[in-house]
Structures are given as structure tokens and as C-alpha cells.
């Protein structure tokens, strides 16, 4: 079976739809695993929720998802993120809210643990460096853990008492059999690795191979909608730079 693995859609409908379309170029997928932050920052929270729900995904909760429905305080957000989150909360239907409220913070599926931030702190902790990854390998029992939150595609591999880190680039192929890994597919709706293209991976359970992909989308259209909604200019401009 082929799984589309995505993270950090962040209300960016153009990026999300481009990922779904691009995945068809690689044989498509049967299931979707989403690593949280469906909403926040972008201009189309409700549309992204509805599109995701139509895919019948396994999905975990992210910090922006929880903030949008009042499960966590936005006081820990920076000013731009907090402003966007308040706007997002006002765009959600009751069905949207119910969906986000019901998302679990952690899921285990086959050989994978799914979280947004980290297995130790599923909603908030960033795994951006090998030393943080090393601390987290003891918090999941499966061979592999899938995370989002940093918006950067990374691979952390546990080898004896050390952890190796590597950046994933477009077209990378992983064959993880026999290894313990923490894998971040990168961000769909707001990449932060200086590559503005949407990022995702496809996992084929039959051969155990993971493919990393990037795809361009209509950034200008998303930015126009953000400006029309009055969202912070910094959030608008960063999409074009991938930061």
C-alpha cells in the first residue's frame, strides 16, 4: 500500500492541492497520514479541513489546530501567529471545530508513530537537531517516528549511541529497513528551508521505500488571498522565500 505523508498544511489550499495532484505522477496513494497543523497562517482553513477530511486520513493534532479551537492558549505564539490564529478561529464552521477537537496528539500505525512535534512532547517540541532527536528516541517503541512542526525535511537515524542527521532533498529515496528513524517530510503550506515548494513523502509498504518530493504551486494566489484577508504581511512574504 502507498501512503501520502504530509505535515503543516497551514490553511494553504493551493499548496495542498498541488501535493495531491503531484502525487499522481508517482503512482498515487491509497491512504493519507497527516502530521498536524492543518490550519493556521494561511487563508483557507475550512477548505483545507474539508479537503483533508475527504481523504479519510489518519491525522494528529498540531499546536495551531489546538489553538484555533481553544485547547491551548495563544499566549505562547509570536504576534503574527497569534493574529493569524484569531482570524482562523473565526473562519471555522462547527464541523471544522469538531474535527480539530477530535484529533489525537499521537497515533501508532504499523511500524510508525505519528506526532506533530515530538514523541516526548507531541504538540509543542521542535526536533531540529540531532541532540533533541537523541533525547526522543526513547519515547517511542516503533522503528520509525513521523514528525512535523519545524517545516524542514529532515532525517534522524539512531545508530548505537549516536544519532545522525541529514537534510532531505527532492527525489531522495530512503530504505529504512533495520534502522530506527525520525522522519520529517517538510511543510506543505509554509516551508522553512529556503525552498518555497511544498514538501511531502510517499511511503510504499510493499517495498519499504520512502520517496521525498517537492512541488511548486501558485504562491501568488495564496498571497493575494492572505492580503485580502488582512493577514500579517510577514506571513504573506515568507511564502515566497521559503523561510
Secondary structure, 3 states (H helix, E strand, C coil): CEEEEECCCCCCHHHHHHHHHHHHHHCCCCEEEECCCCCCCCCCHHHHHHHHHCCCCEEECCHHHHHHCCCCCHHHCCHHHHHHHHHHHHHCCHHHHHHHHHCECEEEECCEEEECCCCCCCCCCCCCCHHHHHHHHHHCCCCEEEECCCCCCEEEEEECCEEEEEECCCCCEEECCCCEEEEECCCCCCCCCCCCCEEEEEEECCCCEEEEEEECCCHHHHHHHHHHHCCCHHHHHHHHHCC
